[in-house]
Amino acid sequence: MTERYMPSIFPECDKLKQAYDKCFSDFFEKFISAETLTVSNPCDRLHETYRYCIEKVPYVLYCDGSWFVTKIISELKGKLMDPSLMGSMSNASILQETATDTRYNHLEQTLENFQENARQMGVIASDFTTRSQEPLNQKIHTLISGLHELDHLKNQFMDVKIPLELLEYLDQGKNPQLYTKECLERTLNKNKEMNGKIEMYKKFRAMLLKELGEEMPNDMVLYRNLRDRKDASPQHENCNEDASD
């Protein structure tokens, strides 16, 4: 069987994914062999370890064009269960955050199971034998059930907005963390550009006042007096209001 491997999108967990992929590939080669009657998957523990590693990695959620939100699911669970924080948070807030965390965890687990079943089905189909028909049929039914469950879960996320650019990153096989980085860089560049324009307008104003002062000194004196009175008038009104009180 030709060994295929897709790196994990989380570099911290890549070695665990390699170990699990190798374990499952070896197991499947033995499973389809006529010399063995093995039916249990010995790689479940590796798969659980890989899932635990993924849950520790920060997930990128949204980018609204200016700021970015990240969370670590395991840390959020710890905070919600920490007795020292219960006194400072209302019961309604705790219930709301717990419900939000639960729905994301459920969706995450459902997507991960669907992805793993699809990968296993691909491994089965890549080296198909007569003995592989039954496991393949089981995987197909499992995928269909997974699609039904995902369709059922979609109503729980009607309030979630995901930028289309993030989906393009995923389609291209890029790490979604790069989306946050590039959004931040674009925002920083726009901020620098805007600050540059503001600075240029300030310099232009200073040069214009200087040139007008040399060409029309009397008019500029009148202009400055009008500006000074206008700037002082709101403060004068506030003083009168305070005195009346």
C-alpha positions in Angstrom: 0.0 0.0 0.0 1.3 3.4 -0.9 1.7 5.4 2.3 0.0 8.8 2.2 0.3 11.4 4.9 -1.3 14.8 5.3 0.4 17.1 7.9 -1.7 18.3 10.8 -2.8 22.0 10.6 -1.4 22.2 14.2 2.4 21.8 14.1 2.4 21.1 17.8 0.4 17.9 17.2 1.9 16.8 14.0 4.1 14.0 15.5 1.0 12.5 17.2 -0.9 12.5 13.9 2.0 10.8 12.2 2.0 8.1 14.8 -1.7 7.6 14.6 -1.7 7.5 10.8 1.1 4.9 10.7 -0.7 2.8 13.4 -3.9 2.8 11.4 -2.2 2.0 8.1 -0.4 -1.0 9.7 -3.7 -2.1 11.3 -5.6 -1.9 8.0 -2.9 -3.9 6.2 -3.3 -6.7 8.8 -7.1 -6.3 8.7 -7.5 -7.0 5.0 -5.0 -9.9 5.2 -6.5 -13.3 5.0 -4.1 -14.6 7.7 -5.5 -12.5 10.5 -8.9 -12.3 12.2 -8.2 -9.0 14.0 -11.4 -6.8 14.1 -10.6 -4.3 16.9 -8.7 -1.1 16.2 -5.6 -0.8 18.4 -5.1 2.9 17.5 -8.0 4.4 19.5 -5.7 5.5 22.3 -3.4 7.3 19.9 -6.4 9.0 18.3 -7.7 10.2 21.7 -4.2 11.5 22.5 -4.2 13.4 19.2 -7.6 14.9 19.9 -6.4 16.0 23.4 -3.4 17.8 21.8 -5.7 19.6 19.3 -8.0 20.8 22.1 -4.9 22.5 23.7 -4.2 24.6 20.6 -5.7 28.1 20.3 -8.4 28.2 17.7 -9.0 31.2 15.4 -12.6 32.2 15.4 -13.3 35.4 13.6 -11.7 38.5 12.1 -14.0 41.5 11.9 -11.5 43.6 10.0 -9.9 45.3 13.0 -9.6 42.9 16.0 -9.3 39.2 16.3 -10.8 36.7 18.8 -9.1 33.5 20.0 -9.9 31.0 22.7 -8.5 27.8 24.2 -11.3 25.4 24.9 -9.6 23.6 27.7 -8.8 26.8 29.6 -12.3 28.0 29.2 -13.6 24.8 30.7 -11.2 25.3 33.6 -12.4 28.8 34.2 -16.1 27.8 34.1 -15.5 25.0 36.7 -13.2 27.1 38.9 -15.0 27.6 42.3 -13.1 30.8 43.0 -14.8 32.5 40.0 -18.3 31.3 40.7 -18.9 34.1 43.2 -17.9 36.9 40.8 -20.0 35.6 37.9 -23.8 35.5 37.7 -25.6 32.2 37.2 -27.0 33.4 33.9 -23.6 34.2 32.5 -22.2 30.9 33.6 -25.0 29.0 32.0 -24.7 31.0 28.8 -21.0 30.5 28.4 -21.3 26.8 29.3 -24.0 26.3 26.6 -21.8 28.1 24.1 -18.8 26.1 24.9 -20.8 22.8 24.7 -22.2 23.5 21.3 -18.7 24.3 19.9 -17.3 21.2 21.5 -20.1 19.1 20.0 -19.5 20.6 16.6 -15.8 20.1 16.9 -16.1 16.5 17.9 -18.7 15.8 15.1 -16.4 17.4 12.4 -13.4 15.5 13.7 -15.2 12.2 13.7 -16.4 12.9 10.2 -12.9 13.8 9.0 -11.4 10.7 10.5 -14.1 8.4 9.0 -13.5 10.0 5.6 -9.8 9.4 5.9 -10.3 5.8 6.9 -12.7 5.2 4.0 -10.0 6.7 1.7 -7.5 4.2 3.1 -9.9 1.3 2.6 -10.7 2.4 -1.0 -7.1 2.9 -1.9 -6.3 -0.8 -1.4 -9.6 -2.4 -2.0 -10.2 -6.2 -1.8 -13.2 -8.4 -1.6 -12.9 -8.4 2.2 -12.9 -4.6 2.3 -16.5 -4.3 1.0 -18.2 -4.6 4.4 -15.9 -2.1 6.2 -16.4 0.3 3.2 -20.2 0.0 3.5 -20.0 0.7 7.2 -17.8 3.8 6.6 -20.2 5.1 4.0 -23.2 4.7 6.3 -21.2 6.4 9.1 -20.4 9.3 6.8 -24.1 9.7 5.8 -25.0 9.7 9.5 -22.3 12.3 10.1 -23.7 14.5 7.4 -27.2 14.3 8.8 -25.9 15.2 12.3 -24.0 18.2 10.8 -27.1 19.4 9.0 -29.0 19.1 12.3 -26.4 21.2 14.1 -26.4 24.1 11.6 -29.4 25.8 13.3 -27.4 26.2 16.5 -24.8 28.4 14.7 -27.1 30.9 12.8 -25.5 33.7 14.9 -22.0 32.8 14.0 -20.4 34.8 11.2 -17.3 33.4 9.5 -15.4 35.5 7.0 -15.2 34.0 3.5 -11.5 34.6 3.3 -11.0 32.1 6.1 -12.7 29.4 4.1 -10.5 30.2 1.2 -7.4 29.6 3.4 -8.8 26.2 4.4 -9.5 25.3 0.8 -5.9 26.1 -0.1 -4.7 23.9 2.7 -3.2 26.9 4.7 -3.0 27.1 8.4 -6.0 29.2 9.6 -3.7 30.9 12.1 -2.2 32.7 9.0 -5.5 34.4 8.4 -5.2 36.2 11.8 -1.6 37.2 11.1 -2.4 38.6 7.7 -5.5 40.4 8.9 -3.4 42.1 11.6 -0.8 43.1 9.1 -3.4 44.6 6.8 -4.9 46.5 9.7 -1.4 47.8 10.7 -0.6 48.9 7.2 -3.9 50.8 6.9 -3.2 52.4 10.3 0.2 53.5 9.1 -1.3 54.9 5.9 -3.9 56.8 7.8 -1.4 58.2 10.2 0.8 59.3 7.3 -2.1 61.2 5.7 -2.9 62.9 9.0 0.7 63.9 9.4 0.8 65.3 5.8 -2.3 67.4 6.4 -0.8 68.8 9.6 2.3 69.8 7.7 0.2 71.3 4.9 -1.8 73.3 7.4 1.3 74.7 9.0 2.9 75.7 5.7 -0.4 77.3 4.5 -0.7 79.4 7.7 2.9 80.5 7.3 2.5 81.5 3.7 -0.8 83.3 4.3 0.7 85.1 7.2 3.5 86.4 5.0 1.1 87.4 2.1 -1.9 88.7 4.1 -0.7 89.5 7.6 -3.8 91.6 8.5 -6.3 89.0 7.4 -4.4 86.3 9.2 -4.5 88.3 12.5 -8.3 88.7 12.1 -8.6 85.0 11.3 -6.6 84.0 14.4 -8.7 86.2 16.6 -11.9 84.7 15.3 -10.5 81.2 15.8 -9.4 82.1 19.4 -12.8 83.4 20.2 -14.5 80.4 18.7 -12.3 78.0 20.7 -12.9 79.9 23.9 -16.6 80.3 23.5 -17.6 76.7 24.6 -15.5 76.9 27.7 -17.0 80.3 28.4 -20.6 78.9 28.1 -19.7 76.0 30.4 -18.3 78.4 33.0 -21.6 80.4 32.9 -23.6 77.2 33.3 -21.6 76.1 36.3 -21.9 79.6 37.9 -25.7 79.5 37.4 -25.9 76.1 39.1 
